[in-house]
Amino acid sequence: MTHPALASTDRFEPAPGEWSVTWRSTEVECERVVADLLALMTPREKAGQLVVQPMPPADDRSAIQALEYEITKGRVGTVTGISDFDTASRLQDLAQNESRLGIPLFFPGSTDHGLDTDFPAPLTMAASWDLEAIENAEKVKASEARSYGINWSLGPTIELAAGHEEPGSSSGSDVYLAAEIAIARIAGLQSPDRRGDASLLACLELSRHSLGSDGDAKDLMRLVTAIFSKARVGALAFDGEDTLARDDYAPLVEFLRRPGAYDGLILPLGDALSRTISHGNSAARWNTISFDMLYAAIESNNLPQRGLDEAARRLLRAKFRLGLLSVIHAPRPSGTNGSSATPTLNCETALECAKRCPILLRNSAGLLPLDMEPGGILVVGSAAQDRKIPVAGEGIATSVIDGFERLGVPHRFVSGLALRGSEERPDALIAADTMAISMACDAARRASTVIFIPSLAGEQTLGEASEALLRHLLTANPRLVLVTIGPVPIDPLIDGVPLPCVLHAGQLGTMSGHAIAELLTGEAFPVGRLPIPLPATETQGGLPFGHGLSYAQFDLQDVKVQISGARIAVSVEVSNRSETEAEQLVQLYVRTPSEMERESPRRLSGFTRVLLPPKGRATVDIVIEANALGDCALSGKLSVMPGQREIFVGFDSLNGKTRLVQLSDEVAQAIASQSRSSSLL
């Protein structure tokens, strides 16, 4: 049965400046409970906490009984592959009531894009630059995961777009933006449940794509220190199928292990332990540790007691902070599966999130929002009625046609291209397309506006067939809006000229079609911004990082920089010149003298949203964080050199206003000193 040391019900509200996530109790109590447990545990029980067992198939009763026996003997600490709440509850009951110390189990699982509700894919979500929407999405994912018995999320995975084979899986190209997104995702997953415990244990996962544009380990250190300084990261892992070179992650692990640094789960330490007890097997991971091999290593002194204690202590801390060491696994409430919110509420959250992500790349002809003119709206392209391509997972979504019908928008639809056989490439122009393109152009001439939603050939190209259809449609009716549904934004050129109106929707998930329809018709206004730059090529228009248009016009003026001690604050006045309420994203960038000399891209160092009424104006303040003014060494130490800094404020990374400021020796030292004293690492 559960030991009395695990039964505390105190609550802890963090003071300003402490961890932003509400954990179950103070760190003092955490250390007391963990120390008490370690003193009670035998070496076998410590080893058992490190053992990960997969859940056997439901029809393999003998294997299930063997697992249950191991749990009652305290020789299992984590069970993978849990897919239903009843099974999790049964195993948790065995661990808490049949084992000697009653230490509960971890049930890890992937929350990815969502279990029952598909949310926007990573790069699409990053385009929102909306940390509140991102956090709310993760709360729903956590709720759905709990309904399946999962209490440990194997994510979020945070990667950068540069050099990525699938940039749509990244969080954009900028370290600061990726870090802020990670912080919001972790906060959502670990948000307190109705008992005050963290919903899930979040595991920050990194890979070689987390290194930055030049494969620079310093970018990885900047990313990790930024995340850990604001988020209470439950666990840290490296992608097992895309592992960082040890030269890249070893300094990071040592930095996190130093006294007073990160005391949570570091799964690379589990990987190293597994390799040690398996005599150097490079495929051994934290989730392949067997009890027999582990205990044999303890008895032969191949695993020192100190190493065993550190590993067990880190795991027990994580269980305490999740609430597992003080509250018996709750029985399923009557009529519900776990604690998931209703599907309707989850879909509403998904819709609100989806509306924040699309980016209005161009609108020079003012075609959006749509006017319901007598000629009507013509929708062209098979993607307009496709319910699969808006999701990055395996679910289905609402289509744009579904969205128009829900809003009662009168429209006509033509596919524009002929049906493809299984032997034909979907992006290749075939003979049967001639008739389909001709019919689409006839319909386009009679329409007031054409909405073209093509099936993209690849991540960054229209493909031969869709480009041919687009050319003919533009000739038939220049009032054409291109809507792209895919992982990466594109800005195609036709005969060297950008299109007049382009809306990149991305992969918006379950509520994709409803979100796109509301944005096209003006029921909602676009607020998305590019999380990656679009370089100019022979076939693509060039657009800067942070670019995104609104249905309103904004001005930016009166930029001021104030230095007070170790604090540098920037204020700017933003005005709305339009006759409609609208939202703008104010972005702040910093460059050092060497970056200015090399003409390096500006580094994002802050951003904030402002909602303004018609003809309204407001003053926006952004405080520059210390790591934007210096360099982070592989040791994790921030150094800030005196000298000039370029402060840039704008609505993207190229268009805005610049101020040059001088950091004195005293200010540089104060900034570095404050960073060290306030660091939670």
C-alpha positions, 0 to 999 in steps of 0.5 A: 500500500502507499507509504505515508510519505507519499500521501501529502496533499499540500498545495504550492503556488509559485512566487513571482520569478519561480517556475511558471507551472504550478507543481504539486508542492514546494521543491523542499517537500519534493526532495524530502519525499524523494529522500525518504523513499530512497532511504526505504528502497532496496537496490532491487526496487531502485532498479525496478523504477528504471525498468520500462516494459511494453504492454503485451497484446490484449490476447496474450494473457500469459504475458499480461500476467507476467507483467502484472506480477513484475509490477507487484514485485516493484520491478517495473517503473514505466509501461509503454503502449497503454491505449485505454484508461481501464488498463492503465487504472488496473496496472496503476492499482496493482503498483499502488496497492500490491507492491511494497512501497506503492510507487505509481507507474508512468504511462508514456505516449505520443500526443503529437498533433492530438489523439482524437482532435487533429490540431495544426501541424508544427510549422503551421502552428508556428505561423500563428505566433500565438502562444496562448492558442498554442498552449490551449491546443496542448491542453486539449491534447493533454486532456485527450491523452489522459482519457487513454491513460497516458500520463507522460507525453513523449513530446513536444519535439522542437526542431528548426527548419534550416536543413530539415528534410521536412520543414513542415515538421519544424517550429520555424527558422528562428531560435527565439520563436521556436523556444517560445513555442516550446515553452507554450507547448510544455505549459499546456501539456503540464497545466494543472488538472482539477486536483492541482497536479500537472496534466502530463509530464512533458518531454522536450525532444531534440534532434540534429535539426535543433542545431540551427542553420549551420549545425551550430551547437551554440544554437542548440544551447541558446534554444535549450537555455531559453526554454529551461529558463521559463518552462518547468521541463519534465524530461529531456530526450534526443530523437532516437531515429535522428540522434545528435552526435555525442559531441553536440549533446554531451556539453548540453547534458553535462551543463544540465547535470551540474550542481543546482542545474536541471534535476528532472529526467534526462533520457540520454543518461538512461540511454548511456545506462542501457548501453553500459549494462548491455556491454556497449550495444549502440541500439540500447535505449532508456526504454530497453533496460531489462531488470535482470541485466540492470540488477546483474550490473549492480551486483557486479559493481558495473553500475555504481550505487551513486549512478543508480541513486541519481537515476532513481532520484530523477525519476521519482522527482518527476513522479512527485511533480506530476502528482503520482506520489501523492494521489492514488490514480483516480478511478474513471468518473461515471460516464466518461473515459478519463478526463477528456473534455467533450469532442465539441469543446475540443473542436471549438478550441481546434477551430479557434487555433486554426483561424490563427495560423493562415498567412495572407501573403499577398492581397494587392488587388484587395480581393480578400475578404470576399465580396458576394457579387452577382457573378458569384464565387467559383472554387477550383481545385480538387484540394477544395473538397479533400478532407485528408490533406489538411491534416498531418496525421491520419485523421480527417478534416472539414474541407473548404467546401464544407466550410462554405456550405456551413456559412451558407456562401453561394459558390460553384465548384469545378475540379479544373483537372482530369481524374488521375489513374494509379499509373499517372503522376498526380502533378504531371499534365496529361492529355485529359486535362485540356478539356477540364481546364477549358471547362474551368476557364469558361466558368471562371470568366462568368465568376466575380472571384475565383478561389484556386485550391490546388493539390500541391506536387511537393512541399514547395511547388505547385507542380506542372498540372496545377501551374498550367491550370493557374496560368489559364485561370489567370488569363480567364479572370485576374480576380483570382485568390490562391489558397495553399493547403500544405506543410510549407508556404509557397509564393509562386511567380507566373511569368516572373510576376507574383500573384495578386492574392495568396493565402497560405493555410498550411495543415490546419487539422480537424477544423481546417475547412471551417477556418479557411472559409471564415477567413476568406469571407471576413468572418475572421481576419488573418493574423498568421506570420511567416515562421520561415523566410521565403527566398526569392528564386526564378519561380518564387517571390521573396518574402521576409521572415515575419511577413503577413498581411491583415485586412487593415493598414497599420503604421509604426512610429516613435520608436524609443529605447530606454536603458535602465541598469540591466534592463533595456526596453523598447517602446513604439507607437502603432496605429490602425489606419483602417475603418475596422478593428484589427490585430497587428504583431509587433516584432523586435530584432537585435544584431551585434556589431559582428552580425551587422558587419557580416550582414547576418539576418536579424535575430528575433528577440521579442514580439507582442500583439496589439488589437486596435479599434478603427483609427485607434493607436497604442504604445507597445513596450517590449523588454529585450531579454539578456540572451539576445544581447550576448552569446551563449557558450557551450558551457551555458554561460552568457557573455555580453560584450560592451559596444553597439547594438542594432535594435530593429522594430517592425511588422516583419524582419525587413520593414521597420525602424532601426535604432542604434544603442551603445552598451557601456561596460557597466551595462554589459556586466549588469546584464550578464550578471542578472542573467546568471543570478536569475537563471533557473538552470 
